[in-house]
Amino acid sequence: MGCGPGNLSAYLVQKGYKVTGVDRSERMISAAHRRAGNASFQTADALHLPFEDNSFDLVIAASLLNVVADRAALLQEMARVTDSEGKFSTLFPTPGFSPKASAIYADQQKLSSLESAAIDLWSGKAKQLDQESVTTLFSDIGATNITHREYLDGMLMSLQAAP
Ligand SMILES: C[S@@+](CC[C@H](N)C(=O)[O-])C[C@H]1O[C@@H](n2cnc3c(N)ncnc32)[C@H](O)[C@@H]1O
């Protein structure tokens, strides 16, 4: 959900998953088609998905929860289209994702200058969320088995749950 130009979709297709990507931007959907031709894509609002209940085994929103106005509505819609045996997952930048922390990370990981510039730009712009408030949101919509995982030294985090 909020698949953007299809990088994650292309990766998942390569891994053998059957992928459906959704974004409200037609430009993003066109780019995603070019990048991940074997996935299917639709232009749609993630808060009002054109899918039946329980349609997918796994529903992923990377860098979407932190940009939508109504986070609870997004999580409810994700849970609705996730199969009762499945999982939904969201990835978001945390308050630790600062330009200073990303510069230290880039240095430690010996990132290329292009990668360093990308992470620096992203860290300065990204809307951030903390684990506790996202966990509360998941609980409030009735999600169960909530787990989390940190990425990039905790600058990014994913929370996943059963619907
Ligand atoms: C920060 S980008 C993340 C793109 C991609 N998930 C990634 O991680 O590279 C957020 C994406 O969500 C899309 N988006 C924002 N609000 C949306 C909504 N309500 N429904 C569907 N897509 C939305 C934007 O068009 C944009 O492509």
The ligand as a MOL file (V3000), in Angstrom:
LIG
                    3D

  0  0  0     0  0            999 V3000
M  V30 BEGIN CTAB
M  V30 COUNTS 27 29 0 0 0
M  V30 BEGIN ATOM
M  V30 1 C 6.9890 8.1520 1.2140 0
M  V30 2 S 6.3430 7.3590 -0.2200 0 CHG=1
M  V30 3 C 6.7880 5.6600 0.0660 0
M  V30 4 C 6.8210 4.8550 -1.1860 0
M  V30 5 C 7.2310 3.3860 -1.0050 0
M  V30 6 N 6.3320 2.6760 -0.1240 0
M  V30 7 C 8.6430 3.2860 -0.5090 0
M  V30 8 O 8.8460 2.9190 0.6550 0
M  V30 9 O 9.5710 3.5790 -1.2820 0 CHG=-1
M  V30 10 C 4.5840 7.3790 0.1500 0
M  V30 11 C 3.7220 6.8910 -1.0000 0
M  V30 12 O 2.3830 6.7510 -0.5450 0
M  V30 13 C 1.5110 7.2950 -1.5070 0
M  V30 14 N 0.3000 7.7050 -0.7780 0
M  V30 15 C 0.1590 8.7150 0.1150 0
M  V30 16 N -1.0910 8.7390 0.6040 0
M  V30 17 C -1.7590 7.7090 0.0110 0
M  V30 18 C -3.0840 7.2130 0.1000 0
M  V30 19 N -3.9910 7.7650 0.9070 0
M  V30 20 N -3.4180 6.1350 -0.6430 0
M  V30 21 C -2.5140 5.5490 -1.4700 0
M  V30 22 N -1.2460 5.9780 -1.6030 0
M  V30 23 C -0.8700 7.0450 -0.8690 0
M  V30 24 C 2.2730 8.4260 -2.1750 0
M  V30 25 O 1.7790 8.7000 -3.4640 0
M  V30 26 C 3.6930 7.8570 -2.1990 0
M  V30 27 O 3.9440 7.1190 -3.3690 0
M  V30 END ATOM
M  V30 BEGIN BOND
M  V30 1 1 1 2
M  V30 2 1 2 3
M  V30 3 1 2 10
M  V30 4 1 3 4
M  V30 5 1 4 5
M  V30 6 1 5 6
M  V30 7 1 5 7
M  V30 8 2 7 8
M  V30 9 1 7 9
M  V30 10 1 10 11
M  V30 11 1 11 12
M  V30 12 1 11 26
M  V30 13 1 12 13
M  V30 14 1 13 14
M  V30 15 1 13 24
M  V30 16 1 14 15
M  V30 17 1 14 23
M  V30 18 2 15 16
M  V30 19 1 16 17
M  V30 20 1 17 18
M  V30 21 2 17 23
M  V30 22 1 18 19
M  V30 23 2 18 20
M  V30 24 1 20 21
M  V30 25 2 21 22
M  V30 26 1 22 23
M  V30 27 1 24 25
M  V30 28 1 24 26
M  V30 29 1 26 27
M  V30 END BOND
M  V30 END CTAB
M  END
